[in-house]
Amino acid sequence: LVAQDLLQQQMWRRATEVLTKVSEDQPRFPETYYFLSKASAGLEINGEAYAQKYVTLCKGLGPRERNQFSNEPRLCLNAKETEDELAKKNSEP
């Protein structure tokens, strides 16, 4: 939640710091990578690797992970949109 607040305030660098720490503590939590990709865009750096990791983790979620992250109501809610954006970027010359 802190990272989401920082993103809304356009505090990209601080959000990245917080999210990086979360990704180290919970490397299988997909939403961290979604928000890292958004923070990267705010910093005008390539966040494609974060977006790809988000999509990959979402596609690989099993019942155990879904249960583990059940407190996150938006779990993988943006996976299709993110996957479509990645496909569009990869198809551009």
C-alpha positions as CSV (number, residue, x, y, z in Angstrom):
1,L,0.0,0.0,0.0
2,V,2.9,2.4,0.7
3,A,4.3,1.8,-2.7
4,Q,0.9,2.4,-4.3
5,D,0.6,5.7,-2.5
6,L,4.0,6.7,-3.6
7,L,3.1,5.8,-7.2
8,Q,0.0,8.0,-7.0
9,Q,2.1,10.8,-5.7
10,Q,4.5,10.2,-8.6
11,M,7.4,9.5,-6.2
12,W,8.9,7.0,-8.7
13,R,12.3,6.5,-7.1
14,R,11.0,6.0,-3.6
15,A,8.3,3.6,-4.9
16,T,11.0,1.6,-6.7
17,E,13.1,1.4,-3.5
18,V,10.1,0.1,-1.5
19,L,9.0,-2.3,-4.2
20,T,12.5,-3.7,-4.7
21,K,12.6,-4.5,-1.0
22,V,9.2,-6.2,-1.2
23,S,10.4,-8.2,-4.2
24,E,13.4,-9.4,-2.2
25,D,11.1,-10.4,0.7
26,Q,8.3,-12.0,-1.5
27,P,9.8,-12.8,-4.9
28,R,6.7,-14.7,-6.0
29,F,4.2,-11.9,-5.4
30,P,3.2,-10.7,-8.9
31,E,1.8,-7.3,-8.0
32,T,5.2,-6.1,-7.0
33,Y,6.5,-6.5,-10.5
34,Y,3.5,-4.8,-12.0
35,F,4.0,-1.7,-9.9
36,L,7.8,-1.8,-10.5
37,S,7.0,-1.7,-14.2
38,K,4.8,1.4,-13.6
39,A,7.5,3.1,-11.5
40,S,10.0,2.4,-14.2
41,A,7.8,4.1,-16.8
42,G,7.6,7.1,-14.4
43,L,11.4,7.2,-14.3
44,E,11.5,6.8,-18.1
45,I,13.5,3.6,-17.9
46,N,12.7,0.3,-19.4
47,G,10.5,-1.8,-17.1
48,E,9.7,-4.5,-19.6
49,A,11.5,-7.1,-17.6
50,Y,9.3,-6.3,-14.6
51,A,6.2,-6.5,-16.8
52,Q,7.3,-9.8,-18.2
53,K,7.9,-11.2,-14.7
54,Y,4.5,-10.1,-13.6
55,V,2.8,-11.9,-16.5
56,T,4.9,-15.0,-16.0
57,L,4.1,-15.1,-12.3
58,C,0.4,-14.6,-12.9
59,K,0.3,-17.4,-15.5
60,G,2.1,-19.7,-13.1
61,L,-0.1,-19.1,-10.0
62,G,-1.4,-22.2,-8.5
63,P,-3.9,-22.7,-5.7
64,R,-1.2,-22.5,-3.1
65,E,0.0,-19.0,-4.3
66,R,-3.6,-17.8,-4.8
67,N,-4.3,-18.8,-1.2
68,Q,-1.1,-17.2,0.1
69,F,-1.9,-13.9,-1.6
70,S,-5.7,-14.1,-1.0
71,N,-5.6,-10.7,0.8
72,E,-4.8,-9.0,-2.5
73,P,-8.1,-8.5,-4.2
74,R,-6.4,-7.2,-7.5
75,L,-4.1,-10.2,-7.8
76,C,-3.2,-10.4,-11.5
77,L,-6.0,-8.2,-12.5
78,N,-3.8,-6.4,-15.0
79,A,-2.1,-9.5,-16.4
80,K,-4.0,-9.6,-19.7
81,E,-3.6,-5.8,-20.3
82,T,0.1,-6.1,-19.5
83,E,0.6,-9.1,-21.7
84,D,-1.1,-7.2,-24.6
85,E,1.1,-4.2,-24.1
86,L,4.2,-6.4,-24.2
87,A,3.0,-8.1,-27.3
88,K,2.4,-4.7,-28.9
89,K,5.9,-3.4,-28.0
90,N,7.5,-6.6,-29.3
91,S,5.7,-6.3,-32.6
92,E,6.7,-2.7,-33.3
93,P,9.7,-2.3,-35.7
